[in-house]
Amino acid sequence: MTVPQARPTSIRIFLADGTPEGLRIVEKSNWTGRAVVANRSQFERALTRSEMAQPGVYVLTGLTEEGAAKLYVGEADALGERIKQHVAGKEFWTRAIAFTSTNEGLNKANVRYLEARLLALAKAANQWAVENTAYPAPPPLNEADIADAEWFLAEMLVIFPLLGIDAFESASSQADATSVESVEPPLTLHLNERGAKGTGKEITGGFVVLKGSLARAEETASIHEYMREQRQMLKARGVLALHEGQLVFTQDFRFSSPSTAAGVLVGGASNGRTAWKDASGKTLKALQDARLATL
């Protein structure tokens, strides 16, 4: 599949409380949608917003007990009333992002469709833990309504990463993507040390380890607890599977840094900037330094 090239756009984030981590309202140029973003501790303030009385789809984000990113996706006729039920019903979440329409363009069928599509994307990407236990099928819509809902969804997916949510985008799509600065996809890099053999790509804001990469099954005695938990989480979710004495990546997976990616592969601490190399043996550090030298 050809990944579309990113295009410049304008997004406005209004700080309703005047603070970066306070109540935020997010809008995008030429879009009828609007997002209300509130931390759990500020949710009472969010309930006073008129948007929260409207139909929409919402995402709750937080962490698992092991510290991995986790989310819950839902829909509601009245966003505020529904999310308020989760204050007592769900403990994990620390932030809510609620999407609605500024022109009353979302109805029950639309928001059910958006909920189903977001859940399907999160499941397929397998980047975050998902709190939902059911994955409903999209409701039947006519062709025009599906087109409208997909357009609304596409705009939501542009906004989510700005809020630190990359659960709906597969690592594969980022590894193959081009940007406005370059027509070439990210360079494939290689790691071959301590019995681990992996391939990956540096992307904006992280590093993708590619499907088929082999990680050591053993861990060093000095492995950091965070790294051990990362490996356990990946095994529990089927991203890492035991094969002939090694752990194989069953899908592309995105990490926050090249060092975290390298550490998971080798089962211990690793400097990703020197562990990852291109086909000619140049380290990621050397490649980064060379790019900076041309500016």
Summary of the structure (lengths in Angstrom):
residues: 295
radius of gyration: 20.7
end to end distance: 32.4
largest distance: 58.8
contacts: 929
relative contact order: 0.11
helix: 35%
strand: 27%
